[in-house]
Each structure stands twice: as structure tokens, then as C-alpha cells.
Amino acid sequence: MSTNEVCVGLTEAHSKSLLNNNDTFLFDCDGVLWNFPEIFPGAIELLNYLTEQGKQLFFVTNNSTKTQDDYAKRFNDIGYKAKPEQIICTAWLTAQHLKSINFKGQCYVIGMQSMVHELEKEGFQICGGIGVNSRRVKED
């Protein structure tokens, strides 16, 4: 199948081929599994089926308002037993990147509390920030 083809529906043969030839599946969340709070029909059943078949699942999101733990809870609340380490979110990726470049400074966070949470979880020092729900530093 070329990348130019549009997937309208899978045949039974194609579905079997996908299952037999792939051990890991990555899903975007918003607009693919749900348009929260509406869960797309069959989404949770598919995730549970793939897990029962021994497949490894990861969930990718560019939603910066939630942490890995938040997303895992959301999945559990809607019927799929997700673990935080299955969630690849922007706040977590930011912390992992800073860790990979051996960043040692303080972080002033302009953004959501989820970013602060993920950075602190990795041991980064937060000196303040601004945003919808970020900490603010007192001016001397």
C-alpha cells in the first residue's frame, strides 16, 4: 500500500496481514480514538483486542495539557488499561529531551502545569513560570 492511498476500509485479508506482520501499533489520540468526550465507535474494543493478541500499543499526543498519568487515567476510565509508559506526550518528550542532552540548569516554564509535573518527575528544578496553571515566581 502506498502512502498516497486512502484507507476507506480494511479487508479481512489486510487486517490479518497487519496483525501477523506487526507487533507494535502507535495511535494518535485526539481525532483518531476520540473527539473527547466522544469515544469513536469500536476504538476501545480494538485496543483491547490488540492487547489480547499480544501487541504492544503506544499512544501519541500533542496535547500539552495532560501528563502521562493523566492520559493513562483517561484510558482506564473509558475501558482500556493503559500504563503511563505507553503514553508519548509533549510534556514527557520535553523532559526526556532535556535529560538526553544532560541539561543541568533551572527551568522557567511558560506553559501548562503538565510540563512542570513531567520536568519535576525527571528531577529538573523549576524556578518559576507563567501559563494557565503554572507556578509564578515572587519578584524580590
PERAFEN-V493204 format. One record per pair of residues at least 4 apart in sequence whose C-alpha atoms are under 6 Angstrom apart, sorted by the first residue. I is the first residue (numbers start at 1). GAP is how many residues later the second one is. Records with the same first field share a line. If there is no record, write none. Layout:
I = GAP, GAP
This chain:
10 = 4
16 = 4
17 = 4
18 = 4
23 = 32
24 = 31, 32, 33
25 = 32
26 = 31, 32, 33
27 = 32, 33
28 = 4, 31, 32, 33
29 = 4, 32
30 = 4, 5
31 = 4
33 = 7, 10
34 = 4, 5, 6
50 = 5
51 = 4
58 = 28, 29
59 = 28, 29
60 = 28, 29
61 = 28
62 = 27, 28
64 = 26, 27
65 = 47, 49
66 = 4, 48
67 = 47
68 = 16, 19
69 = 15
72 = 10, 11, 12
75 = 5, 7
76 = 4, 5
91 = 24, 27
92 = 26
95 = 24
98 = 5
99 = 4
106 = 19, 20, 21
107 = 19, 20
108 = 19, 20, 21
109 = 20
110 = 19, 20, 21
111 = 20
112 = 19, 21, 22
113 = 20, 21
119 = 5
120 = 4
128 = 7, 8, 9
129 = 5, 6, 7
130 = 4, 6
